[in-house]
Amino acid sequence: MRQKHLFFGLGFIFSLFLGVSFFTGNLQAREVNATKKPDSEKTRLEALAKLTKTLAIVENNYVDEMTFSELVDKTISGLMNNLDAHSSYMDEKAFNDTKVQTEGEFGGLGIQVGMKDGALTVISPIEGTPADKKGIQANDVILRIDGNATFGITIDDAVSKMRGKPKTKITLTIVRKGVSKPFDVEIIRDIIKVESVYAKMIEDDKILYLRVTNFDQHVVPDASKFIKEHKDAKGIILDLRNNPGGLLDQAIGLVNLFVSKGLIVSQKGRAKNETEAHNADPKKKITDLPLVVLVNGGSASASEIVSGSLQDLKRAVLVGEKTFGKGSVQVILPIEDKEALRLTIARYYLSSGRTIQAVGVTPDLIVAPGKVPSRDEDEFSLKEADLKKHLQGELAKVETKKKDAQKKDDKNFITAEQINNDIQLKTAIDAIKILNIK
């Protein structure tokens, strides 16, 4: 019997490794739903002979002397890299690094990376981490790491280079859409500790703001606790922006807090035992409040499952920008004690049957990030006919500013200033108000 934990994020998360899967037994014995006729024994032997001959030619004629074992490792690595952007060969060092990430703390930057159109790309910075504080953004392309070009680099190699001892420096050369030239960002590594879920109230509108930064094992219990604590709320805004993903069961569980029936997500692979369907459990639903979900290009993997499922099930309005487009499943298959393969074995499908792989989820209301356009509301003017009414309005503004100033140090509330600096959030608030109109 084999054990399995799914990787539900693209590449490595610097503060969190999503799981390890160990498969035992003969992989060729797996039962598959073959769509292609398998090669004959003769064809297989001819193909293996061609591979062996190629390795021998390179071993004897390549300009630099290389051992046969080195050539085999490079052959396996090239094979995995050519399957898809997420499959890879893990040598002894990479495999050990995996164990370090699953077993303890390490110094990192706080970003999740993946390959997009052949380039090392930031999926999203993790909120509050060194990379986030230095302004690293989703969809930034990392051109160089400490001066070394990233062309042809694997995700494992990139993660290995960027991870290191806390308080040490690293320089990333970034290419960003809308910026004419590449630029360097110097970051100090640190231990990455992230609060995965936190809640605030938008007091004047009595809306619960629920922020999920990544899908670790605390998401469902914490989100459930916050929702139950705010039963008087008139709506919920679920913020999944720049959330790179995480554990599948937490994504399913979060959706289930809002829905009582329907298919949440299905997983389909070649092997029958890699095909699963996850339906809502009516006993786990806890709220019928109007729901708006915020997403952007840094929302990936589990975030896309949650937002896309809630959209398909007609349970939420999505606001923001199109998501990243990561909907495949990776597992780790040891070759031997010191080496392994990370292999894509399945894809995820939303309840409507659509896939998010390389497609993403498109919001119902597409809103670019930025500030709420100014209406010159703070200008004091005496041109209005009703001077008394105008002065009353100005006094009300002063009182509102006083309240906001008092709330700035209160982590339990979203201030008017924060809302005015975030037009996506403002749109979400307006959408909740519309959903409450009966």
Disulfide bonds with the S-S distance in Angstrom:
none
